[in-house]
């Protein structure tokens, strides 16, 4: 199974997020999943790269504008002209999409994934890793938009995992389908 990993590339984030993510990273590594992620050694993405480096189970994508962050990465990188192109390619290659805690780039990618799924461009499972409630306000806003009739019900678009254990269980259930 190929997992498009959306996550922070910042080293400054609270270590509790890294620690929780590492539990799921280990599970992904030992279960021989492949990952598709940006080519960066920082933040949660960097922890993925650290664990999966040299395994031939990492597909790296990166917009050319961010080439400087990939200088010391040995694996092959698929360079794209734009951030949109990188996201689109990553979605197409993936079987499932996981959104770990992250900043504006992660939120952009999450909403791109949700909109393209809503529009029928794909029907891939999406897991939002809401560690320590990091995405609570975004999820509340989606609920409010639904209640105010701006959007359709989003329950079929994604699964919210509050921790790595619930994400592992959901991943296992996806394998059996």
PyMOL commands that set and color helices and strands:
alter all, ss='L'
color gray80, all
select helices_A, chain A and resi 15-30+43-52+64-70+83-93+104-118+131-133+136-147+164-175
alter helices_A, ss='H'
color red, helices_A
select strands_A, chain A and resi 2-6+34-38+58-63+77-80+96-99+125-129+159-161
alter strands_A, ss='S'
color yellow, strands_A
deselect
rebuild
show_as cartoon
